[in-house]
Amino acid sequence: MTKHALLHHANDWQADLDRFRAVYTLQRCVIDGHEWAYIQRGSGAQTVLILPGGLAIAETAFRYIQCLEARFRVLAPMYPETITTIAQLVEGLAKLLQAEQIPRIHVVGGSYSGLIAQCFVRHVPGIVEKLVLSDTGVPRRSRAYQLALYQPLLTHLPLGVVRGLSSCGVALFLGKLPAHRAFWWHYFRQRIATMTRAAFLSHLAIWQDFDRSYQFTAHDLAGWHGRMLIIEAERDGLFRRPERMALRKLYPAAQIHTFESRSHGASLAHMYDYITVIERFLADEGA
């Protein structure tokens, strides 16, 4: 589907998602005992790895895939619910690329996956050509303590209650979206209704591990010759200004694009704006 056609159907997101589901195949690969599921589309000379957000759904990026697959090979994985550490996750991603014979990659990571992307480029800097970090932040030890409070709830509450509480949290978040609120509420509610306890615990453990175990400096990527783009929402309530400024300080050579007067949900409500900025960055061959 061309970008013109995508824009024509922009108000019918469910129909577009249904069409996408009809044509993609979810591939599977077992790596170090963990089953990875992923979508792979396109056949360009360059490959874009789109990392999933907090609910670890590959198809959430369906519009990104539709827009990018004409020019790039696109790989969109799901995080296995059996993984509980960043080290397992980034090593699994690296081995997945090896299995697919992908020697070089552009990486797109937003929000939760922006945390993962920063660890991934440190794990295998030699294969990452361009890195996009969208609406994300840096390790914070204080947040690890806050996240630890949720673990007993996720472990001991009935799964139906866990799903219900998660749905309430998503509803509060989506209630602030200026556009496409109904579509995303239906989409995430369906996903949450199928999530296992292991999936909830895995997502939490990975974020805790990031905040508890990692400390970044501006010198970490001194030998990396890739390029980076940071996209931020001016009114992001999840990754607030001090954390966004800390992210900028970590990567002084990064290009910065700020969406003014937008909140953390802007990547859902204004997805095409994000895709346009990312496409422009990926297409730019400048040094």
C-alpha positions as YAML, in Angstrom:
chain: A
units: angstrom
residues:
- id: 1
  name: MET
  ca: [0.00, 0.00, 0.00]
- id: 2
  name: THR
  ca: [1.40, 3.41, -0.96]
- id: 3
  name: LYS
  ca: [1.72, 6.25, 1.52]
- id: 4
  name: HIS
  ca: [-0.99, 8.11, -0.41]
- id: 5
  name: ALA
  ca: [-3.35, 5.19, 0.08]
- id: 6
  name: LEU
  ca: [-2.41, 4.97, 3.74]
- id: 7
  name: LEU
  ca: [-3.27, 8.61, 4.26]
- id: 8
  name: HIS
  ca: [-6.56, 8.08, 2.44]
- id: 9
  name: HIS
  ca: [-7.46, 5.34, 4.92]
- id: 10
  name: ALA
  ca: [-6.02, 7.15, 7.94]
- id: 11
  name: ASN
  ca: [-9.41, 7.41, 9.63]
- id: 12
  name: ASP
  ca: [-10.19, 3.71, 9.19]
- id: 13
  name: TRP
  ca: [-7.44, 2.23, 11.30]
- id: 14
  name: GLN
  ca: [-9.25, -1.02, 12.12]
- id: 15
  name: ALA
  ca: [-9.84, -1.80, 8.45]
- id: 16
  name: ASP
  ca: [-6.18, -1.10, 7.71]
- id: 17
  name: LEU
  ca: [-5.10, -3.35, 10.58]
- id: 18
  name: ASP
  ca: [-7.39, -6.11, 9.33]
- id: 19
  name: ARG
  ca: [-5.84, -5.85, 5.86]
- id: 20
  name: PHE
  ca: [-2.37, -5.96, 7.37]
- id: 21
  name: ARG
  ca: [-3.23, -9.04, 9.42]
- id: 22
  name: ALA
  ca: [-4.44, -10.75, 6.26]
- id: 23
  name: VAL
  ca: [-1.05, -10.48, 4.54]
- id: 24
  name: TYR
  ca: [1.65, -10.86, 7.18]
- id: 25
  name: THR
  ca: [2.98, -14.10, 8.60]
- id: 26
  name: LEU
  ca: [4.25, -14.31, 12.17]
- id: 27
  name: GLN
  ca: [7.56, -16.15, 11.97]
- id: 28
  name: ARG
  ca: [9.08, -18.01, 14.92]
- id: 29
  name: CYS
  ca: [12.60, -18.86, 16.00]
- id: 30
  name: VAL
  ca: [13.93, -20.48, 19.21]
- id: 31
  name: ILE
  ca: [17.07, -18.80, 20.55]
- id: 32
  name: ASP
  ca: [18.76, -19.98, 23.76]
- id: 33
  name: GLY
  ca: [15.54, -21.68, 24.80]
- id: 34
  name: HIS
  ca: [13.34, -18.61, 24.23]
- id: 35
  name: GLU
  ca: [10.80, -18.50, 21.41]
- id: 36
  name: TRP
  ca: [10.94, -15.32, 19.38]
- id: 37
  name: ALA
  ca: [8.01, -14.35, 17.18]
- id: 38
  name: TYR
  ca: [8.44, -11.63, 14.58]
- id: 39
  name: ILE
  ca: [7.04, -10.00, 11.47]
- id: 40
  name: GLN
  ca: [9.28, -9.58, 8.46]
- id: 41
  name: ARG
  ca: [8.24, -7.54, 5.43]
- id: 42
  name: GLY
  ca: [9.90, -5.81, 2.48]
- id: 43
  name: SER
  ca: [13.11, -6.68, 0.67]
- id: 44
  name: GLY
  ca: [15.25, -3.55, 0.55]
- id: 45
  name: ALA
  ca: [19.04, -3.55, 0.73]
- id: 46
  name: GLN
  ca: [18.85, -1.91, 4.18]
- id: 47
  name: THR
  ca: [16.98, -3.35, 7.17]
- id: 48
  name: VAL
  ca: [15.03, -1.55, 9.87]
- id: 49
  name: LEU
  ca: [14.52, -3.24, 13.24]
- id: 50
  name: ILE
  ca: [11.38, -1.88, 14.92]
- id: 51
  name: LEU
  ca: [11.36, -2.76, 18.61]
- id: 52
  name: PRO
  ca: [7.95, -3.16, 20.30]
- id: 53
  name: GLY
  ca: [6.61, -1.01, 23.12]
- id: 54
  name: GLY
  ca: [5.58, -1.98, 26.63]
- id: 55
  name: LEU
  ca: [3.05, -4.65, 25.64]
- id: 56
  name: ALA
  ca: [5.58, -6.27, 23.28]
- id: 57
  name: ILE
  ca: [3.28, -6.54, 20.25]
- id: 58
  name: ALA
  ca: [5.05, -6.63, 16.88]
- id: 59
  name: GLU
  ca: [1.97, -5.65, 14.87]
- id: 60
  name: THR
  ca: [1.50, -2.43, 16.86]
- id: 61
  name: ALA
  ca: [4.00, -1.07, 14.35]
- id: 62
  name: PHE
  ca: [1.79, -2.04, 11.41]
- id: 63
  name: ARG
  ca: [1.66, 1.48, 10.00]
- id: 64
  name: TYR
  ca: [5.44, 1.86, 10.32]
- id: 65
  name: ILE
  ca: [5.84, -1.43, 8.46]
- id: 66
  name: GLN
  ca: [3.39, -0.39, 5.75]
- id: 67
  name: CYS
  ca: [5.23, 2.88, 5.19]
- id: 68
  name: LEU
  ca: [8.77, 1.49, 5.32]
- id: 69
  name: GLU
  ca: [8.49, -1.87, 3.56]
- id: 70
  name: ALA
  ca: [8.55, -0.34, 0.07]
- id: 71
  name: ARG
  ca: [12.10, 0.86, 0.65]
- id: 72
  name: PHE
  ca: [13.47, -1.28, 3.48]
- id: 73
  name: ARG
  ca: [13.42, -4.80, 4.77]
- id: 74
  name: VAL
  ca: [11.55, -4.45, 8.06]
- id: 75
  name: LEU
  ca: [11.87, -6.75, 11.08]
- id: 76
  name: ALA
  ca: [9.42, -6.27, 13.97]
- id: 77
  name: PRO
  ca: [9.89, -8.76, 16.85]
- id: 78
  name: MET
  ca: [7.92, -9.56, 19.98]
- id: 79
  name: TYR
  ca: [9.79, -9.98, 23.27]
- id: 80
  name: PRO
  ca: [9.57, -13.56, 24.61]
- id: 81
  name: GLU
  ca: [7.73, -13.67, 27.94]
- id: 82
  name: THR
  ca: [10.37, -16.10, 29.27]
- id: 83
  name: ILE
  ca: [13.05, -13.38, 29.20]
- id: 84
  name: THR
  ca: [13.57, -11.36, 32.37]
- id: 85
  name: THR
  ca: [16.86, -9.48, 31.86]
- id: 86
  name: ILE
  ca: [18.22, -6.93, 29.41]
- id: 87
  name: ALA
  ca: [21.25, -9.13, 28.73]
- id: 88
  name: GLN
  ca: [19.04, -12.02, 27.58]
- id: 89
  name: LEU
  ca: [16.97, -9.65, 25.48]
- id: 90
  name: VAL
  ca: [19.75, -7.88, 23.57]
- id: 91
  name: GLU
  ca: [21.65, -11.14, 23.03]
- id: 92
  name: GLY
  ca: [18.49, -12.73, 21.68]
- id: 93
  name: LEU
  ca: [17.95, -9.81, 19.30]
- id: 94
  name: ALA
  ca: [21.55, -10.06, 18.07]
- id: 95
  name: LYS
  ca: [21.20, -13.80, 17.45]
- id: 96
  name: LEU
  ca: [17.87, -13.29, 15.69]
- id: 97
  name: LEU
  ca: [19.59, -10.94, 13.26]
- id: 98
  name: GLN
  ca: [22.33, -13.52, 12.74]
- id: 99
  name: ALA
  ca: [19.71, -16.20, 12.04]
- id: 100
  name: GLU
  ca: [18.12, -13.92, 9.45]
- id: 101
  name: GLN
  ca: [21.56, -13.11, 7.99]
- id: 102
  name: ILE
  ca: [21.24, -9.39, 8.63]
- id: 103
  name: PRO
  ca: [24.75, -7.91, 9.05]
- id: 104
  name: ARG
  ca: [23.79, -4.24, 9.46]
- id: 105
  name: ILE
  ca: [20.67, -2.63, 10.88]
- id: 106
  name: HIS
  ca: [18.80, 0.60, 11.56]
- id: 107
  name: VAL
  ca: [17.04, 0.45, 14.93]
- id: 108
  name: VAL
  ca: [13.84, 2.25, 15.96]
- id: 109
  name: GLY
  ca: [12.92, 2.17, 19.65]
- id: 110
  name: GLY
  ca: [10.20, 4.20, 21.32]
- id: 111
  name: SER
  ca: [9.24, 4.57, 25.00]
- id: 112
  name: TYR
  ca: [9.89, 1.17, 26.68]
- id: 113
  name: SER
  ca: [11.73, -0.12, 23.62]
- id: 114
  name: GLY
  ca: [13.86, 3.03, 23.56]
- id: 115
  name: LEU
  ca: [15.39, 1.76, 26.79]
- id: 116
  name: ILE
  ca: [16.11, -1.60, 25.14]
- id: 117
  name: ALA
  ca: [17.55, 0.08, 22.04]
- id: 118
  name: GLN
  ca: [20.14, 1.96, 24.10]
- id: 119
  name: CYS
  ca: [21.35, -1.32, 25.61]
- id: 120
  name: PHE
  ca: [21.30, -3.04, 22.22]
- id: 121
  name: VAL
  ca: [23.56, -0.48, 20.53]
- id: 122
  name: ARG
  ca: [26.02, -0.86, 23.41]
- id: 123
  name: HIS
  ca: [25.88, -4.66, 23.08]
- id: 124
  name: VAL
  ca: [26.55, -4.78, 19.32]
- id: 125
  name: PRO
  ca: [27.56, -1.27, 18.20]
- id: 126
  name: GLY
  ca: [29.27, -2.56, 15.08]
- id: 127
  name: ILE
  ca: [26.03, -3.63, 13.38]
- id: 128
  name: VAL
  ca: [23.89, -0.54, 14.15]
- id: 129
  name: GLU
  ca: [24.08, 2.10, 11.44]
- id: 130
  name: LYS
  ca: [21.31, 4.44, 12.59]
- id: 131
  name: LEU
  ca: [19.41, 4.59, 15.87]
- id: 132
  name: VAL
  ca: [16.10, 6.33, 16.53]
- id: 133
  name: LEU
  ca: [15.12, 6.92, 20.17]
- id: 134
  name: SER
  ca: [11.55, 8.17, 20.52]
- id: 135
  name: ASP
  ca: [9.81, 9.42, 23.70]
- id: 136
  name: THR
  ca: [12.19, 7.56, 26.00]
- id: 137
  name: GLY
  ca: [14.62, 8.13, 28.86]
- id: 138
  name: VAL
  ca: [17.66, 6.97, 30.82]
- id: 139
  name: PRO
  ca: [18.27, 4.51, 33.67]
- id: 140
  name: ARG
  ca: [16.90, 5.76, 37.00]
- id: 141
  name: ARG
  ca: [17.59, 3.77, 40.16]
- id: 142
  name: SER
  ca: [14.69, 5.46, 41.99]
- id: 143
  name: ARG
  ca: [12.23, 4.18, 39.38]
- id: 144
  name: ALA
  ca: [13.45, 0.60, 39.94]
- id: 145
  name: TYR
  ca: [12.30, 0.85, 43.56]
- id: 146
  name: GLN
  ca: [8.93, 2.16, 42.44]
- id: 147
  name: LEU
  ca: [8.51, -0.63, 39.91]
- id: 148
  name: ALA
  ca: [9.38, -3.22, 42.57]
- id: 149
  name: LEU
  ca: [6.14, -2.31, 44.36]
- id: 150
  name: TYR
  ca: [4.14, -3.83, 41.50]
- id: 151
  name: GLN
  ca: [5.82, -7.23, 41.57]
- id: 152
  name: PRO
  ca: [3.86, -8.71, 44.53]
- id: 153
  name: LEU
  ca: [0.62, -7.55, 42.90]
- id: 154
  name: LEU
  ca: [1.47, -9.14, 39.56]
- id: 155
  name: THR
  ca: [2.58, -12.32, 41.32]
- id: 156
  name: HIS
  ca: [-0.26, -12.90, 43.76]
- id: 157
  name: LEU
  ca: [-3.41, -11.18, 42.48]
- id: 158
  name: PRO
  ca: [-5.77, -13.26, 40.30]
- id: 159
  name: LEU
  ca: [-4.80, -12.90, 36.65]
- id: 160
  name: GLY
  ca: [-8.21, -11.42, 35.82]
- id: 161
  name: VAL
  ca: [-7.62, -8.67, 38.36]
- id: 162
  name: VAL
  ca: [-4.13, -7.99, 36.97]
- id: 163
  name: ARG
  ca: [-5.57, -7.66, 33.49]
- id: 164
  name: GLY
  ca: [-8.35, -5.42, 34.77]
- id: 165
  name: LEU
  ca: [-5.93, -3.09, 36.55]
- id: 166
  name: SER
  ca: [-3.72, -2.97, 33.48]
- id: 167
  name: SER
  ca: [-6.72, -2.10, 31.31]
- id: 168
  name: CYS
  ca: [-7.64, 0.71, 33.71]
- id: 169
  name: GLY
  ca: [-4.12, 2.10, 33.46]
- id: 170
  name: VAL
  ca: [-4.24, 2.00, 29.68]
- id: 171
  name: ALA
  ca: [-7.67, 3.64, 29.68]
- id: 172
  name: LEU
  ca: [-6.35, 6.53, 31.76]
- id: 173
  name: PHE
  ca: [-3.39, 6.92, 29.41]
- id: 174
  name: LEU
  ca: [-5.46, 6.72, 26.23]
- id: 175
  name: GLY
  ca: [-8.09, 9.08, 27.62]
- id: 176
  name: LYS
  ca: [-5.70, 11.94, 26.95]
- id: 177
  name: LEU
  ca: [-5.18, 11.11, 23.27]
- id: 178
  name: PRO
  ca: [-6.54, 13.77, 20.93]
- id: 179
  name: ALA
  ca: [-7.09, 11.27, 18.09]
- id: 180
  name: HIS
  ca: [-7.66, 7.55, 17.38]
- id: 181
  name: ARG
  ca: [-8.56, 6.92, 21.03]
- id: 182
  name: ALA
  ca: [-11.28, 4.35, 20.33]
- id: 183
  name: PHE
  ca: [-9.09, 2.31, 18.01]
- id: 184
  name: TRP
  ca: [-6.18, 2.07, 20.42]
- id: 185
  name: TRP
  ca: [-8.45, 1.33, 23.40]
- id: 186
  name: HIS
  ca: [-10.00, -1.60, 21.55]
- id: 187
  name: TYR
  ca: [-6.59, -2.76, 20.34]
- id: 188
  name: PHE
  ca: [-4.80, -2.70, 23.71]
- id: 189
  name: ARG
  ca: [-7.79, -4.08, 25.60]
- id: 190
  name: GLN
  ca: [-7.78, -7.11, 23.30]
- id: 191
  name: ARG
  ca: [-4.05, -7.59, 23.84]
- id: 192
  name: ILE
  ca: [-4.27, -7.29, 27.62]
- id: 193
  name: ALA
  ca: [-7.11, -9.84, 27.72]
- id: 194
  name: THR
  ca: [-4.73, -12.48, 26.30]
- id: 195
  name: MET
  ca: [-1.60, -11.63, 28.30]
- id: 196
  name: THR
  ca: [-0.25, -14.28, 30.64]
- id: 197
  name: ARG
  ca: [1.08, -13.63, 34.12]
- id: 198
  name: ALA
  ca: [4.55, -14.45, 32.79]
- id: 199
  name: ALA
  ca: [4.22, -11.68, 30.18]
- id: 200
  name: PHE
  ca: [3.32, -9.06, 32.79]
- id: 201
  name: LEU
  ca: [6.18, -10.16, 35.04]
- id: 202
  name: SER
  ca: [8.64, -10.25, 32.15]
- id: 203
  name: HIS
  ca: [7.91, -6.68, 31.06]
- id: 204
  name: LEU
  ca: [8.24, -5.46, 34.63]
- id: 205
  name: ALA
  ca: [11.46, -7.40, 35.31]
- id: 206
  name: ILE
  ca: [13.14, -6.07, 32.15]
- id: 207
  name: TRP
  ca: [12.36, -2.45, 33.05]
- id: 208
  name: GLN
  ca: [13.53, -3.02, 36.62]
- id: 209
  name: ASP
  ca: [16.74, -4.54, 35.31]
- id: 210
  name: PHE
  ca: [17.32, -1.52, 33.08]
- id: 211
  name: ASP
  ca: [16.91, 0.95, 35.93]
- id: 212
  name: ARG
  ca: [18.72, -1.13, 38.53]
- id: 213
  name: SER
  ca: [21.64, -2.58, 36.57]
- id: 214
  name: TYR
  ca: [22.62, 0.03, 33.99]
- id: 215
  name: GLN
  ca: [24.43, 3.34, 34.14]
- id: 216
  name: PHE
  ca: [25.26, 5.14, 30.90]
- id: 217
  name: THR
  ca: [27.87, 7.80, 30.14]
- id: 218
  name: ALA
  ca: [28.48, 10.00, 27.13]
- id: 219
  name: HIS
  ca: [31.67, 8.03, 26.45]
- id: 220
  name: ASP
  ca: [30.00, 4.61, 26.10]
- id: 221
  name: LEU
  ca: [29.63, 4.93, 22.32]
- id: 222
  name: ALA
  ca: [32.85, 6.83, 21.62]
- id: 223
  name: GLY
  ca: [33.86, 4.20, 19.07]
- id: 224
  name: TRP
  ca: [30.44, 3.95, 17.44]
- id: 225
  name: HIS
  ca: [30.31, 5.49, 13.97]
- id: 226
  name: GLY
  ca: [26.55, 5.42, 13.52]
- id: 227
  name: ARG
  ca: [24.03, 8.26, 13.61]
- id: 228
  name: MET
  ca: [21.26, 8.92, 16.10]
- id: 229
  name: LEU
  ca: [17.94, 10.74, 16.13]
- id: 230
  name: ILE
  ca: [16.11, 11.62, 19.35]
- id: 231
  name: ILE
  ca: [12.40, 12.39, 19.04]
- id: 232
  name: GLU
  ca: [10.71, 13.89, 22.08]
- id: 233
  name: ALA
  ca: [7.29, 15.20, 23.06]
- id: 234
  name: GLU
  ca: [7.48, 18.54, 24.85]
- id: 235
  name: ARG
  ca: [4.82, 17.59, 27.44]
- id: 236
  name: ASP
  ca: [5.80, 13.96, 27.94]
- id: 237
  name: GLY
  ca: [4.49, 13.01, 31.38]
- id: 238
  name: LEU
  ca: [6.22, 9.63, 31.53]
- id: 239
  name: PHE
  ca: [9.72, 10.81, 30.63]
- id: 240
  name: ARG
  ca: [9.76, 14.30, 32.04]
- id: 241
  name: ARG
  ca: [12.02, 17.19, 31.09]
- id: 242
  name: PRO
  ca: [14.95, 16.38, 33.46]
- id: 243
  name: GLU
  ca: [15.13, 12.84, 32.07]
- id: 244
  name: ARG
  ca: [14.85, 14.07, 28.48]
- id: 245
  name: MET
  ca: [17.66, 16.53, 29.11]
- id: 246
  name: ALA
  ca: [19.75, 13.71, 30.59]
- id: 247
  name: LEU
  ca: [19.13, 11.71, 27.42]
- id: 248
  name: ARG
  ca: [20.31, 14.60, 25.27]
- id: 249
  name: LYS
  ca: [23.43, 14.97, 27.41]
- id: 250
  name: LEU
  ca: [24.24, 11.29, 26.91]
- id: 251
  name: TYR
  ca: [24.17, 11.68, 23.13]
- id: 252
  name: PRO
  ca: [25.47, 15.18, 22.28]
- id: 253
  name: ALA
  ca: [25.92, 14.33, 18.58]
- id: 254
  name: ALA
  ca: [22.32, 13.16, 18.12]
- id: 255
  name: GLN
  ca: [19.84, 15.02, 15.97]
- id: 256
  name: ILE
  ca: [16.89, 16.27, 18.04]
- id: 257
  name: HIS
  ca: [13.29, 16.63, 16.89]
- id: 258
  name: THR
  ca: [10.82, 18.02, 19.42]
- id: 259
  name: PHE
  ca: [7.06, 17.85, 18.94]
- id: 260
  name: GLU
  ca: [5.84, 20.94, 20.74]
- id: 261
  name: SER
  ca: [2.79, 20.85, 23.03]
- id: 262
  name: ARG
  ca: [2.45, 17.07, 22.70]
- id: 263
  name: SER
  ca: [2.31, 14.39, 25.38]
- id: 264
  name: HIS
  ca: [3.68, 10.85, 25.64]
- id: 265
  name: GLY
  ca: [0.80, 9.45, 23.57]
- id: 266
  name: ALA
  ca: [1.68, 11.58, 20.57]
- id: 267
  name: SER
  ca: [3.36, 8.62, 18.89]
- id: 268
  name: LEU
  ca: [-0.07, 6.95, 18.73]
- id: 269
  name: ALA
  ca: [-2.30, 9.96, 18.11]
- id: 270
  name: HIS
  ca: [0.06, 11.55, 15.56]
- id: 271
  name: MET
  ca: [1.79, 8.44, 14.25]
- id: 272
  name: TYR
  ca: [2.26, 9.73, 10.71]
- id: 273
  name: ASP
  ca: [4.17, 12.74, 12.00]
- id: 274
  name: TYR
  ca: [6.58, 10.41, 13.77]
- id: 275
  name: ILE
  ca: [6.89, 8.14, 10.75]
- id: 276
  name: THR
  ca: [7.63, 11.11, 8.48]
- id: 277
  name: VAL
  ca: [10.46, 12.33, 10.72]
- id: 278
  name: ILE
  ca: [11.91, 8.82, 11.00]
- id: 279
  name: GLU
  ca: [11.67, 8.16, 7.25]
- id: 280
  name: ARG
  ca: [13.49, 11.41, 6.53]
- id: 281
  name: PHE
  ca: [16.28, 10.49, 8.94]
- id: 282
  name: LEU
  ca: [16.67, 6.96, 7.57]
- id: 283
  name: ALA
  ca: [16.73, 8.23, 3.98]
- id: 284
  name: ASP
  ca: [19.35, 10.92, 4.71]
- id: 285
  name: GLU
  ca: [22.73, 9.71, 3.48]
- id: 286
  name: GLY
  ca: [24.63, 12.66, 4.96]
- id: 287
  name: ALA
  ca: [27.51, 12.17, 7.36]
...
